[in-house]
Amino acid sequence: TTFFILAQFNDETNQLSAILGMKEQVEIELPARKIEPTHPLIQFLQENNPIITDSTSPLLELDPAFANAQSGLWVPLHRENIPSGLICVLSLQPRAYHESDGQLLRSIATQANLAIENARLFERIQENIEELRELDNMKNQFLANMSHELRTPLNSIIGFSRVILKGIDGPITTEQEEDLTSIYNNGQHLLNLINEILDMAKIEAGKMSLIFEEVDLGEAAKTTL
């Protein structure tokens, strides 16, 4: 055997990319190639049957390095009934392969297909993990911004409105008192919501210290309305 090629095929782009190429037990690089829809390789992949070729096979046109091959054995790879790649061996000797060789290579192809699918699944899982990490970082950044950009000025608004309501800065009218009371109450409500969100984040992170004490269920129910 002169060549051994394991390649994957993208059914959407018709791109054929070598995963492994060997020539006389030495690894070689084979460039990716877009396969035209009319190329015999497309029919070979769709029929999903091993074939034995000779030196006149159009499949040898896939790479100039195959030009001197006198015989070849090709086995397609499928994933969920969709062409996903191929395995082939090429020889400089004519009629080097027989039907029994095809059965052996097909067994190898089945195992290779499983390995490729496992690698693809692992890569997809890694991508999902990275996406989850990015989402977690975004959540942490949001919570940090909420704590600094919202809670700090909100505390100032609540504090100043309370000072004015107490008349420390001078007397206020009834209408001003109503407006300031609304600002103070709504500010407290918003601050409680922010604190609850931050507390939930602490619980998820396992950093919340719990204090057990009796509570008034009626008052707790009112705060949810």
Z-matrix of the N, CA and C atoms (Angstrom, degrees):
N
C 1 1.456
C 2 1.524 1 110.04
N 3 1.320 2 116.27 1 133.07
C 4 1.451 3 121.17 2 179.77
C 5 1.522 4 111.56 3 -96.72
N 6 1.326 5 115.92 4 -40.81
C 7 1.456 6 120.52 5 -177.12
C 8 1.529 7 111.40 6 -125.41
N 9 1.338 8 114.57 7 145.93
C 10 1.461 9 122.09 8 167.41
C 11 1.528 10 106.28 9 -132.85
N 12 1.327 11 116.94 10 126.43
C 13 1.462 12 120.84 11 -176.94
C 14 1.528 13 109.78 12 -131.20
N 15 1.318 14 115.52 13 129.40
C 16 1.458 15 122.98 14 170.65
C 17 1.519 16 106.45 15 -119.08
N 18 1.321 17 116.54 16 119.53
C 19 1.466 18 120.24 17 -175.14
C 20 1.522 19 110.03 18 -134.22
N 21 1.328 20 115.29 19 152.03
C 22 1.450 21 120.75 20 175.05
C 23 1.527 22 109.78 21 -109.41
N 24 1.336 23 114.98 22 149.19
C 25 1.457 24 121.18 23 -175.40
C 26 1.516 25 109.25 24 -124.08
N 27 1.344 26 115.96 25 130.41
C 28 1.461 27 121.84 26 176.87
C 29 1.517 28 108.12 27 -94.62
N 30 1.320 29 116.65 28 111.68
C 31 1.458 30 121.05 29 -175.90
C 32 1.526 31 112.44 30 -67.80
N 33 1.328 32 117.70 31 -22.74
C 34 1.469 33 120.88 32 -178.49
C 35 1.521 34 112.05 33 -82.02
N 36 1.334 35 116.75 34 -37.18
C 37 1.464 36 120.48 35 -177.72
C 38 1.530 37 113.19 36 -106.18
N 39 1.342 38 116.79 37 -6.13
C 40 1.472 39 121.79 38 -176.35
C 41 1.536 40 111.73 39 60.10
N 42 1.337 41 115.80 40 31.60
C 43 1.463 42 121.10 41 -179.81
C 44 1.527 43 109.96 42 -93.97
N 45 1.328 44 115.48 43 126.96
C 46 1.462 45 121.33 44 176.65
C 47 1.529 46 108.21 45 -106.89
N 48 1.344 47 116.49 46 120.94
C 49 1.466 48 121.50 47 -176.20
C 50 1.524 49 109.03 48 -126.65
N 51 1.308 50 116.31 49 129.62
C 52 1.467 51 121.13 50 179.79
C 53 1.520 52 110.34 51 -74.83
N 54 1.331 53 115.96 52 129.31
C 55 1.466 54 121.79 53 172.36
C 56 1.521 55 109.39 54 -88.03
N 57 1.327 56 115.15 55 -39.30
C 58 1.470 57 120.69 56 179.90
C 59 1.515 58 109.12 57 -148.12
N 60 1.323 59 116.00 58 130.31
C 61 1.457 60 121.22 59 174.44
C 62 1.523 61 109.45 60 -129.03
N 63 1.340 62 116.57 61 129.94
C 64 1.469 63 121.26 62 -179.47
C 65 1.527 64 108.84 63 -127.65
N 66 1.328 65 115.27 64 136.80
C 67 1.468 66 121.77 65 173.52
C 68 1.515 67 107.95 66 -129.77
N 69 1.332 68 114.97 67 114.58
C 70 1.470 69 120.92 68 -177.04
C 71 1.524 70 110.70 69 51.25
N 72 1.348 71 116.13 70 46.87
C 73 1.466 72 124.46 71 176.33
C 74 1.531 73 113.18 72 67.46
N 75 1.310 74 116.59 73 16.23
C 76 1.466 75 121.55 74 175.63
C 77 1.518 76 108.21 75 -115.96
N 78 1.333 77 116.48 76 129.43
C 79 1.460 78 119.96 77 -177.87
C 80 1.524 79 110.29 78 -70.21
N 81 1.332 80 115.99 79 136.27
C 82 1.462 81 122.13 80 179.65
C 83 1.521 82 109.12 81 -128.59
N 84 1.323 83 116.02 82 159.61
C 85 1.455 84 121.73 83 177.02
C 86 1.521 85 109.47 84 -99.95
N 87 1.316 86 115.04 85 131.98
C 88 1.464 87 121.27 86 177.01
C 89 1.524 88 108.04 87 -119.15
N 90 1.325 89 117.90 88 126.02
C 91 1.467 90 119.98 89 -176.73
C 92 1.526 91 111.87 90 -67.75
N 93 1.335 92 115.22 91 148.54
C 94 1.460 93 120.26 92 174.50
C 95 1.521 94 109.24 93 -67.83
N 96 1.326 95 115.18 94 152.39
C 97 1.460 96 119.13 95 -177.15
C 98 1.522 97 109.92 96 -145.53
N 99 1.330 98 114.92 97 138.19
C 100 1.462 99 119.85 98 174.06
C 101 1.517 100 108.62 99 -86.33
N 102 1.322 101 115.43 100 126.36
C 103 1.461 102 121.04 101 -175.98
C 104 1.531 103 109.86 102 -94.90
N 105 1.321 104 115.22 103 127.86
C 106 1.463 105 119.32 104 177.65
C 107 1.535 106 110.07 105 -67.19
N 108 1.336 107 117.21 106 145.52
C 109 1.487 108 120.40 107 -178.44
C 110 1.520 109 113.60 108 -57.53
N 111 1.341 110 117.49 109 -25.54
C 112 1.472 111 120.48 110 -178.00
C 113 1.526 112 112.81 111 -90.55
N 114 1.332 113 117.21 112 -2.86
C 115 1.469 114 119.90 113 -178.15
C 116 1.530 115 109.69 114 -67.62
N 117 1.336 116 117.70 115 141.25
C 118 1.478 117 121.20 116 179.93
C 119 1.526 118 113.47 117 -56.43
N 120 1.327 119 118.01 118 -23.68
C 121 1.466 120 119.77 119 179.70
C 122 1.527 121 110.90 120 -62.16
N 123 1.326 122 117.68 121 -36.39
C 124 1.466 123 121.31 122 -179.42
C 125 1.525 124 109.87 123 -61.97
N 126 1.314 125 116.55 124 -45.00
C 127 1.473 126 120.39 125 178.60
C 128 1.523 127 110.64 126 -63.85
N 129 1.336 128 116.37 127 -41.92
C 130 1.460 129 120.85 128 178.61
C 131 1.529 130 111.18 129 -59.45
N 132 1.326 131 117.44 130 -44.73
C 133 1.465 132 120.99 131 -179.36
C 134 1.523 133 110.96 132 -66.72
N 135 1.311 134 117.15 133 -40.01
C 136 1.467 135 120.54 134 -177.45
C 137 1.522 136 112.26 135 -69.98
N 138 1.308 137 117.29 136 -34.42
C 139 1.472 138 119.91 137 -179.19
C 140 1.518 139 111.75 138 -73.27
N 141 1.327 140 117.13 139 -24.17
C 142 1.465 141 122.05 140 173.65
C 143 1.526 142 113.20 141 58.18
N 144 1.326 143 116.05 142 45.20
C 145 1.468 144 121.46 143 176.51
C 146 1.523 145 109.22 144 -132.33
N 147 1.351 146 117.98 145 139.45
C 148 1.466 147 119.90 146 175.50
C 149 1.527 148 110.21 147 -63.99
N 150 1.323 149 116.32 148 145.64
C 151 1.470 150 119.91 149 177.10
C 152 1.522 151 109.08 150 -134.29
N 153 1.338 152 114.84 151 150.80
C 154 1.464 153 122.53 152 173.77
C 155 1.518 154 107.12 153 -108.89
N 156 1.330 155 116.82 154 128.55
C 157 1.466 156 120.81 155 -176.03
C 158 1.523 157 110.82 156 -118.29
N 159 1.344 158 113.41 157 163.56
C 160 1.464 159 119.60 158 173.78
C 161 1.518 160 109.17 159 -115.86
N 162 1.303 161 117.34 160 -165.27
C 163 1.464 162 121.72 161 -173.88
C 164 1.523 163 113.14 162 -70.78
N 165 1.347 164 117.29 163 -11.43
C 166 1.465 165 120.29 164 -178.32
C 167 1.530 166 112.38 165 -94.93
N 168 1.311 167 117.91 166 1.33
C 169 1.461 168 120.96 167 -175.59
C 170 1.536 169 111.63 168 -66.76
N 171 1.331 170 117.63 169 131.84
C 172 1.481 171 120.55 170 176.76
C 173 1.524 172 112.39 171 -66.77
N 174 1.327 173 117.88 172 -15.65
C 175 1.460 174 119.67 173 178.25
C 176 1.532 175 111.91 174 -64.98
N 177 1.332 176 116.29 175 -23.53
C 178 1.462 177 119.71 176 179.50
C 179 1.523 178 111.99 177 -69.37
N 180 1.340 179 116.36 178 -12.94
C 181 1.465 180 120.14 179 178.79
C 182 1.526 181 112.36 180 -74.78
N 183 1.324 182 116.94 181 -5.37
C 184 1.458 183 120.03 182 -178.76
C 185 1.525 184 112.14 183 -61.75
N 186 1.335 185 117.42 184 -30.12
C 187 1.457 186 120.42 185 179.37
C 188 1.525 187 108.71 186 -152.36
N 189 1.323 188 117.67 187 136.81
C 190 1.478 189 120.17 188 -179.75
C 191 1.515 190 113.48 189 -58.13
N 192 1.338 191 116.77 190 -24.92
C 193 1.465 192 119.98 191 -178.75
C 194 1.523 193 111.87 192 -66.53
N 195 1.345 194 117.28 193 -17.50
C 196 1.469 195 120.44 194 -177.69
C 197 1.531 196 112.16 195 -88.10
N 198 1.328 197 117.34 196 0.13
C 199 1.468 198 120.76 197 -169.15
C 200 1.526 199 113.27 198 -58.27
N 201 1.331 200 118.19 199 -34.32
C 202 1.472 201 120.72 200 -175.48
C 203 1.528 202 113.41 201 -89.95
N 204 1.327 203 117.47 202 0.97
C 205 1.467 204 119.86 203 -179.32
C 206 1.528 205 109.92 204 -66.66
N 207 1.318 206 115.67 205 135.46
C 208 1.463 207 121.70 206 -179.48
C 209 1.528 208 112.45 207 -101.03
N 210 1.312 209 116.10 208 -20.16
C 211 1.468 210 119.26 209 178.24
C 212 1.526 211 108.32 210 -155.50
N 213 1.324 212 114.42 211 155.60
C 214 1.457 213 119.01 212 -178.35
C 215 1.511 214 111.61 213 -152.56
N 216 1.312 215 115.05 214 156.79
C 217 1.458 216 122.79 215 176.41
C 218 1.528 217 107.14 216 -128.26
N 219 1.334 218 115.79 217 120.82
C 220 1.463 219 121.83 218 -173.25
C 221 1.528 220 109.68 219 -120.65
N 222 1.330 221 115.74 220 132.83
C 223 1.473 222 121.08 221 178.15
C 224 1.533 223 108.26 222 -129.67
N 225 1.342 224 117.83 223 122.01
C 226 1.464 225 119.81 224 179.50
C 227 1.533 226 111.78 225 -77.79
N 228 1.308 227 116.45 226 154.54
C 229 1.462 228 123.17 227 174.03
C 230 1.521 229 108.79 228 -112.24
N 231 1.333 230 115.89 229 137.74
C 232 1.462 231 120.87 230 178.97
C 233 1.521 232 109.67 231 -128.38
N 234 1.338 233 115.05 232 147.44
C 235 1.463 234 121.75 233 173.61
C 236 1.519 235 107.35 234 -131.56
N 237 1.346 236 115.63 235 114.79
C 238 1.465 237 122.05 236 -177.55
C 239 1.524 238 110.66 237 54.94
N 240 1.338 239 115.14 238 45.91
C 241 1.468 240 123.67 239 177.73
C 242 1.521 241 113.67 240 64.79
N 243 1.316 242 116.98 241 20.37
C 244 1.464 243 121.86 242 177.80
C 245 1.528 244 107.61 243 -120.27
N 246 1.352 245 118.35 244 132.67
C 247 1.468 246 120.04 245 179.46
C 248 1.523 247 111.41 246 -56.57
N 249 1.329 248 115.54 247 131.13
C 250 1.468 249 119.34 248 -177.51
C 251 1.527 250 112.70 249 -128.19
N 252 1.346 251 118.55 250 -4.43
C 253 1.449 252 119.52 251 179.08
C 254 1.514 253 112.46 252 159.25
N 255 1.317 254 115.38 253 -163.44
C 256 1.465 255 119.75 254 -178.93
C 257 1.525 256 110.25 255 -158.11
N 258 1.331 257 113.81 256 160.35
C 259 1.467 258 123.19 257 168.42
C 260 1.521 259 106.80 258 -126.06
N 261 1.314 260 116.35 259 134.29
C 262 1.464 261 117.78 260 175.44
C 263 1.523 262 110.31 261 -144.26
N 264 1.318 263 114.48 262 151.55
C 265 1.466 264 122.29 263 172.16
C 266 1.524 265 107.13 264 -124.57
N 267 1.321 266 115.51 265 138.29
C 268 1.467 267 121.61 266 -178.21
C 269 1.522 268 109.12 267 -124.94
N 270 1.320 269 116.01 268 146.58
C 271 1.461 270 121.15 269 -178.39
C 272 1.524 271 110.17 270 -133.06
N 273 1.328 272 115.19 271 150.42
C 274 1.467 273 120.59 272 174.03
C 275 1.525 274 111.59 273 -80.18
N 276 1.339 275 115.98 274 -8.50
C 277 1.453 276 120.61 275 179.87
C 278 1.529 277 109.93 276 -94.79
N 279 1.299 278 119.38 277 134.33
C 280 1.466 279 121.01 278 176.72
C 281 1.521 280 111.38 279 -69.35
N 282 1.348 281 115.22 280 148.37
C 283 1.471 282 122.98 281 178.05
C 284 1.538 283 111.61 282 50.36
N 285 1.328 284 115.52 283 45.41
C 286 1.467 285 119.98 284 -177.30
C 287 1.527 286 112.71 285 -81.82
N 288 1.333 287 117.78 286 -14.12
C 289 1.470 288 120.03 287 -173.80
C 290 1.528 289 110.86 288 -124.43
N 291 1.351 290 113.48 289 151.15
C 292 1.456 291 120.46 290 -179.55
C 293 1.528 292 109.53 291 -130.30
N 294 1.312 293 116.19 292 176.39
C 295 1.463 294 121.00 293 -176.14
C 296 1.530 295 111.63 294 -60.52
N 297 1.327 296 117.64 295 -36.11
C 298 1.467 297 120.30 296 179.07
C 299 1.531 298 110.97 297 -64.17
N 300 1.331 299 117.18 298 -33.22
C 301 1.461 300 120.92 299 176.03
C 302 1.524 301 110.27 300 -65.17
N 303 1.330 302 115.24 301 -36.23
C 304 1.454 303 119.61 302 178.65
C 305 1.516 304 111.81 303 -63.24
N 306 1.310 305 118.05 304 -39.79
C 307 1.461 306 121.37 305 178.43
C 308 1.526 307 111.19 306 -64.62
N 309 1.342 308 115.67 307 -40.05
C 310 1.466 309 119.81 308 178.96
C 311 1.527 310 110.51 309 -66.01
N 312 1.336 311 116.70 310 -45.98
C 313 1.465 312 120.14 311 -178.57
C 314 1.524 313 110.83 312 -66.53
N 315 1.329 314 116.34 313 -31.31
C 316 1.466 315 118.62 314 178.24
C 317 1.531 316 110.32 315 -67.96
N 318 1.325 317 117.20 316 -36.09
C 319 1.462 318 120.23 317 175.79
C 320 1.525 319 110.49 318 -63.86
N 321 1.334 320 115.41 319 -41.68
C 322 1.465 321 119.94 320 177.00
C 323 1.530 322 109.73 321 -63.71
N 324 1.337 323 116.28 322 -39.72
C 325 1.462 324 120.98 323 -179.30
C 326 1.523 325 111.21 324 -62.95
N 327 1.329 326 117.01 325 -38.07
C 328 1.462 327 120.77 326 179.05
C 329 1.524 328 110.66 327 -61.97
N 330 1.337 329 115.93 328 -44.99
C 331 1.461 330 119.90 329 178.78
C 332 1.527 331 111.40 330 -67.23
N 333 1.320 332 116.00 331 -38.85
C 334 1.468 333 119.92 332 178.34
C 335 1.516 334 110.74 333 -64.66
N 336 1.321 335 116.34 334 -39.38
C 337 1.462 336 120.91 335 179.18
C 338 1.524 337 110.83 336 -62.00
N 339 1.334 338 116.28 337 -42.01
C 340 1.466 339 120.52 338 177.75
C 341 1.523 340 111.00 339 -63.54
N 342 1.342 341 115.94 340 -41.12
C 343 1.469 342 120.05 341 -179.71
C 344 1.527 343 110.63 342 -65.12
N 345 1.338 344 116.88 343 -41.01
C 346 1.466 345 120.85 344 179.18
C 347 1.521 346 110.37 345 -65.06
N 348 1.334 347 115.88 346 -42.25
C 349 1.472 348 119.74 347 -179.87
C 350 1.523 349 110.67 348 -65.20
N 351 1.335 350 117.20 349 -40.30
C 352 1.466 351 120.60 350 177.54
C 353 1.530 352 110.83 351 -63.56
N 354 1.330 353 116.17 352 -40.85
C 355 1.464 354 119.97 353 178.47
C 356 1.523 355 110.50 354 -65.45
N 357 1.333 356 116.74 355 -39.79
C 358 1.460 357 120.70 356 178.50
C 359 1.528 358 110.69 357 -65.68
N 360 1.322 359 115.76 358 -41.02
C 361 1.468 360 120.01 359 178.65
C 362 1.526 361 110.69 360 -65.38
N 363 1.339 362 116.25 361 -41.37
C 364 1.463 363 119.88 362 178.04
C 365 1.525 364 110.87 363 -61.91
N 366 1.324 365 116.07 364 -41.91
C 367 1.469 366 120.47 365 179.09
C 368 1.521 367 110.65 366 -63.08
N 369 1.345 368 116.13 367 -40.44
C 370 1.469 369 119.90 368 179.03
C 371 1.526 370 110.82 369 -65.56
N 372 1.334 371 116.14 370 -39.17
C 373 1.471 372 119.89 371 178.10
C 374 1.526 373 110.11 372 -64.20
N 375 1.343 374 116.43 373 -41.59
C 376 1.460 375 120.28 374 178.51
C 377 1.522 376 111.24 375 -62.01
N 378 1.349 377 116.04 376 -39.36
C 379 1.465 378 119.81 377 178.03
C 380 1.520 379 110.52 378 -64.87
N 381 1.350 380 116.41 379 -40.87
C 382 1.467 381 119.74 380 178.66
C 383 1.528 382 111.08 381 -64.83
N 384 1.337 383 115.51 382 -37.86
C 385 1.466 384 119.18 383 178.50
C 386 1.527 385 110.24 384 -63.18
N 387 1.334 386 116.34 385 -42.13
C 388 1.463 387 120.22 386 179.05
C 389 1.522 388 110.69 387 -63.96
N 390 1.340 389 116.68 388 -40.16
C 391 1.467 390 120.07 389 178.60
C 392 1.528 391 110.47 390 -64.01
N 393 1.337 392 116.28 391 -41.01
C 394 1.461 393 119.98 392 178.66
C 395 1.524 394 111.00 393 -64.91
N 396 1.330 395 116.56 394 -37.24
C 397 1.461 396 119.93 395 177.73
C 398 1.523 397 110.68 396 -64.53
N 399 1.335 398 115.72 397 -40.50
C 400 1.461 399 119.29 398 178.76
C 401 1.525 400 110.74 399 -64.76
N 402 1.342 401 116.02 400 -41.80
C 403 1.464 402 119.42 401 178.13
C 404 1.528 403 110.87 402 -63.89
N 405 1.327 404 116.05 403 -38.91
C 406 1.463 405 119.38 404 179.48
C 407 1.527 406 110.46 405 -66.34
N 408 1.337 407 116.60 406 -39.15
C 409 1.466 408 119.85 407 177.05
C 410 1.521 409 111.10 408 -64.60
N 411 1.342 410 116.02 409 -39.25
C 412 1.466 411 119.94 410 178.30
C 413 1.526 412 110.36 411 -64.95
N 414 1.337 413 116.18 412 -39.28
C 415 1.466 414 119.32 413 178.63
C 416 1.524 415 110.59 414 -64.78
N 417 1.336 416 115.70 415 -43.42
C 418 1.462 417 119.26 416 179.64
C 419 1.526 418 111.57 417 -63.60
N 420 1.350 419 116.12 418 -38.63
C 421 1.455 420 119.91 419 178.07
C 422 1.518 421 110.93 420 -66.26
N 423 1.335 422 115.64 421 -38.81
C 424 1.466 423 120.01 422 178.18
C 425 1.523 424 111.07 423 -63.60
N 426 1.326 425 115.97 424 -43.16
C 427 1.464 426 119.46 425 179.87
C 428 1.529 427 111.11 426 -66.45
N 429 1.333 428 115.82 427 -37.91
C 430 1.460 429 118.97 428 178.28
C 431 1.528 430 110.34 429 -64.95
N 432 1.336 431 116.39 430 -42.12
C 433 1.461 432 120.17 431 178.21
C 434 1.523 433 110.92 432 -65.20
N 435 1.340 434 115.31 433 -39.91
C 436 1.463 435 119.17 434 179.81
C 437 1.521 436 110.25 435 -62.39
N 438 1.333 437 116.00 436 -41.74
C 439 1.457 438 119.84 437 -178.14
C 440 1.524 439 111.32 438 -66.60
N 441 1.333 440 116.52 439 -40.90
C 442 1.468 441 119.56 440 -174.65
C 443 1.529 442 112.47 441 -90.13
N 444 1.344 443 116.17 442 -49.46
C 445 1.457 444 120.21 443 -172.14
C 446 1.524 445 113.05 444 -78.41
N 447 1.318 446 118.41 445 -23.97
C 448 1.465 447 120.72 446 -177.68
C 449 1.528 448 112.30 447 -106.73
N 450 1.331 449 114.99 448 -49.68
C 451 1.462 450 117.11 449 -172.77
C 452 1.531 451 112.04 450 -67.78
N 453 1.329 452 117.52 451 -38.75
C 454 1.469 453 120.02 452 -177.95
C 455 1.532 454 112.20 453 -63.60
N 456 1.342 455 120.22 454 -52.98
C 457 1.470 456 118.70 455 178.04
C 458 1.523 457 112.84 456 -66.93
N 459 1.353 458 117.03 457 -29.84
C 460 1.454 459 120.08 458 179.63
C 461 1.531 460 110.55 459 -65.78
N 462 1.314 461 116.15 460 -39.88
C 463 1.467 462 119.65 461 176.10
C 464 1.526 463 110.88 462 -61.16
N 465 1.331 464 116.49 463 -36.73
C 466 1.470 465 119.70 464 178.36
C 467 1.522 466 110.92 465 -66.77
N 468 1.328 467 116.96 466 -42.80
C 469 1.466 468 121.36 467 179.25
C 470 1.530 469 110.29 468 -60.94
N 471 1.340 470 115.50 469 -45.40
C 472 1.467 471 119.90 470 -179.95
C 473 1.529 472 110.22 471 -64.03
N 474 1.336 473 116.26 472 -42.69
C 475 1.463 474 119.97 473 -178.31
C 476 1.521 475 112.69 474 -65.33
N 477 1.339 476 116.88 475 -45.50
C 478 1.461 477 119.81 476 -178.70
C 479 1.527 478 111.66 477 -67.96
N 480 1.345 479 116.90 478 -37.85
C 481 1.466 480 119.01 479 179.13
C 482 1.525 481 110.21 480 -65.79
N 483 1.310 482 117.04 481 -36.01
C 484 1.465 483 120.25 482 178.44
C 485 1.532 484 110.66 483 -67.66
N 486 1.342 485 116.48 484 -40.46
C 487 1.470 486 120.24 485 178.42
C 488 1.521 487 110.81 486 -60.47
N 489 1.341 488 115.36 487 -44.35
C 490 1.470 489 119.07 488 -179.05
C 491 1.518 490 110.72 489 -67.00
N 492 1.346 491 117.17 490 -39.91
C 493 1.465 492 120.72 491 179.23
C 494 1.534 493 111.23 492 -61.52
N 495 1.300 494 117.38 493 -33.49
C 496 1.467 495 120.56 494 179.54
C 497 1.533 496 112.29 495 -75.35
N 498 1.334 497 116.79 496 -7.32
C 499 1.449 498 120.44 497 179.12
C 500 1.502 499 114.66 498 78.13
N 501 1.326 500 117.40 499 16.22
C 502 1.463 501 120.48 500 -178.81
C 503 1.529 502 111.10 501 -64.01
N 504 1.336 503 116.48 502 -35.46
C 505 1.466 504 120.89 503 -179.89
C 506 1.525 505 112.70 504 -91.01
N 507 1.338 506 116.93 505 7.46
C 508 1.458 507 119.95 506 -179.62
C 509 1.513 508 111.54 507 120.95
N 510 1.328 509 117.27 508 169.53
C 511 1.459 510 121.31 509 -177.63
C 512 1.529 511 111.66 510 -69.26
N 513 1.343 512 115.92 511 151.45
C 514 1.467 513 122.48 512 177.16
C 515 1.510 514 109.09 513 -128.59
N 516 1.332 515 116.13 514 157.74
C 517 1.463 516 121.13 515 179.65
C 518 1.513 517 109.96 516 -78.58
N 519 1.343 518 115.04 517 169.23
C 520 1.470 519 120.34 518 178.92
C 521 1.521 520 111.14 519 -63.14
N 522 1.344 521 116.77 520 -41.38
C 523 1.462 522 120.08 521 179.34
C 524 1.523 523 110.97 522 -64.62
N 525 1.336 524 115.99 523 -40.77
C 526 1.469 525 118.91 524 177.41
C 527 1.519 526 111.73 525 -64.29
N 528 1.314 527 116.40 526 -37.38
C 529 1.462 528 120.54 527 178.37
C 530 1.527 529 111.05 528 -63.96
N 531 1.351 530 116.00 529 -41.37
C 532 1.464 531 119.76 530 178.95
C 533 1.538 532 110.82 531 -63.77
N 534 1.348 533 114.73 532 -43.89
C 535 1.466 534 118.21 533 -179.72
C 536 1.530 535 111.24 534 -65.01
N 537 1.332 536 116.36 535 -43.77
C 538 1.453 537 120.35 536 -179.62
C 539 1.526 538 112.12 537 -66.14
N 540 1.357 539 115.78 538 -36.34
C 541 1.467 540 119.91 539 177.04
C 542 1.522 541 110.54 540 -63.72
N 543 1.345 542 115.81 541 -40.81
C 544 1.471 543 120.25 542 177.76
C 545 1.528 544 110.71 543 -63.62
N 546 1.351 545 116.01 544 -42.75
C 547 1.469 546 120.25 545 178.41
C 548 1.529 547 110.16 546 -61.93
N 549 1.327 548 116.00 547 -44.37
C 550 1.463 549 121.07 548 -177.87
C 551 1.534 550 111.07 549 -64.31
N 552 1.333 551 116.87 550 -48.48
C 553 1.478 552 121.17 551 -177.62
C 554 1.528 553 111.57 552 -65.23
N 555 1.329 554 116.56 553 -45.42
C 556 1.465 555 119.69 554 -179.95
C 557 1.529 556 111.19 555 -67.48
N 558 1.341 557 115.51 556 -34.32
C 559 1.467 558 119.17 557 176.24
C 560 1.517 559 111.25 558 -63.99
N 561 1.332 560 116.17 559 -42.52
C 562 1.471 561 120.42 560 178.03
C 563 1.521 562 110.54 561 -63.25
N 564 1.338 563 115.76 562 -41.57
C 565 1.471 564 119.98 563 -179.80
C 566 1.529 565 110.30 564 -62.64
N 567 1.354 566 116.26 565 -45.59
C 568 1.460 567 119.86 566 -179.87
C 569 1.528 568 110.73 567 -65.49
N 570 1.330 569 117.13 568 -38.58
C 571 1.460 570 120.62 569 178.67
C 572 1.525 571 111.10 570 -63.78
N 573 1.332 572 116.40 571 -39.44
C 574 1.474 573 120.02 572 177.70
C 575 1.528 574 110.91 573 -63.67
N 576 1.344 575 116.86 574 -39.95
C 577 1.469 576 120.10 575 178.51
C 578 1.535 577 110.76 576 -62.83
N 579 1.332 578 115.44 577 -44.18
C 580 1.471 579 119.33 578 179.61
C 581 1.523 580 110.46 579 -62.99
N 582 1.314 581 116.58 580 -44.09
C 583 1.466 582 120.01 581 179.74
C 584 1.524 583 111.65 582 -62.97
N 585 1.349 584 116.71 583 -36.70
C 586 1.463 585 120.08 584 179.14
C 587 1.525 586 110.82 585 -67.00
N 588 1.348 587 116.63 586 -39.47
C 589 1.464 588 119.88 587 177.75
C 590 1.519 589 110.33 588 -63.76
N 591 1.327 590 116.57 589 -43.73
C 592 1.468 591 120.35 590 178.30
C 593 1.527 592 111.38 591 -65.42
N 594 1.334 593 116.35 592 -34.91
C 595 1.468 594 119.75 593 177.23
C 596 1.526 595 110.70 594 -66.15
N 597 1.347 596 116.62 595 -40.14
C 598 1.465 597 119.93 596 177.99
C 599 1.525 598 110.55 597 -61.74
N 600 1.338 599 116.03 598 -38.88
C 601 1.473 600 119.62 599 177.90
C 602 1.527 601 110.60 600 -64.34
N 603 1.336 602 116.34 601 -38.59
C 604 1.466 603 119.50 602 178.00
C 605 1.530 604 111.11 603 -65.86
N 606 1.344 605 116.17 604 -39.07
C 607 1.471 606 119.77 605 178.65
C 608 1.527 607 110.27 606 -62.69
N 609 1.356 608 116.94 607 -44.77
C 610 1.463 609 120.71 608 179.17
C 611 1.526 610 111.23 609 -61.61
N 612 1.340 611 116.06 610 -34.84
C 613 1.465 612 119.83 611 -178.98
C 614 1.521 613 112.24 612 -84.65
N 615 1.349 614 117.41 613 -3.20
C 616 1.458 615 121.14 614 -179.46
C 617 1.508 616 113.55 615 71.83
N 618 1.344 617 116.99 616 25.90
C 619 1.461 618 121.11 617 -177.38
C 620 1.529 619 112.37 618 -111.83
N 621 1.313 620 117.26 619 10.49
C 622 1.465 621 120.69 620 -178.95
C 623 1.523 622 110.19 621 -89.76
N 624 1.325 623 115.50 622 126.04
C 625 1.469 624 120.88 623 175.07
C 626 1.531 625 108.10 624 -90.78
N 627 1.315 626 116.87 625 125.17
C 628 1.457 627 121.88 626 -176.54
C 629 1.526 628 110.62 627 -94.22
N 630 1.334 629 115.44 628 136.59
C 631 1.466 630 122.27 629 175.80
C 632 1.528 631 107.13 630 -120.97
N 633 1.309 632 117.60 631 118.42
C 634 1.454 633 122.49 632 -177.17
C 635 1.533 634 109.34 633 -92.44
N 636 1.340 635 116.11 634 124.23
C 637 1.465 636 120.85 635 179.34
C 638 1.525 637 108.76 636 -156.11
N 639 1.296 638 115.91 637 162.45
C 640 1.462 639 120.63 638 178.36
C 641 1.521 640 109.46 639 -73.83
N 642 1.337 641 115.31 640 142.97
C 643 1.471 642 120.93 641 179.34
C 644 1.519 643 109.50 642 -132.30
N 645 1.310 644 114.59 643 156.87
C 646 1.462 645 121.75 644 175.66
C 647 1.527 646 107.78 645 -86.56
N 648 1.345 647 116.71 646 108.81
C 649 1.456 648 120.41 647 -177.31
C 650 1.523 649 111.98 648 -62.47
N 651 1.320 650 115.97 649 -33.03
C 652 1.465 651 119.36 650 178.88
C 653 1.515 652 111.38 651 -62.98
N 654 1.348 653 116.02 652 -46.24
C 655 1.457 654 120.23 653 178.61
C 656 1.513 655 111.15 654 -66.02
N 657 1.344 656 116.76 655 -37.93
C 658 1.459 657 119.59 656 178.93
C 659 1.526 658 110.56 657 -64.75
N 660 1.356 659 116.34 658 -37.07
C 661 1.463 660 120.12 659 178.89
C 662 1.535 661 111.03 660 -67.54
N 663 1.316 662 116.86 661 -37.53
C 664 1.467 663 120.41 662 -179.43
C 665 1.523 664 111.42 663 -63.81
N 666 1.330 665 115.97 664 -35.07
C 667 1.475 666 118.10 665 -177.47
C 668 1.506 667 112.16 666 -68.75
N 669 1.332 668 117.75 667 -16.37
C 670 1.463 669 120.27 668 179.96
C 671 1.516 670 112.42 669 -88.91
N 672 1.325 671 117.10 670 -10.20
C 673 1.463 672 121.53 671 -177.57
C 674 1.526 673 110.71 672 -90.45
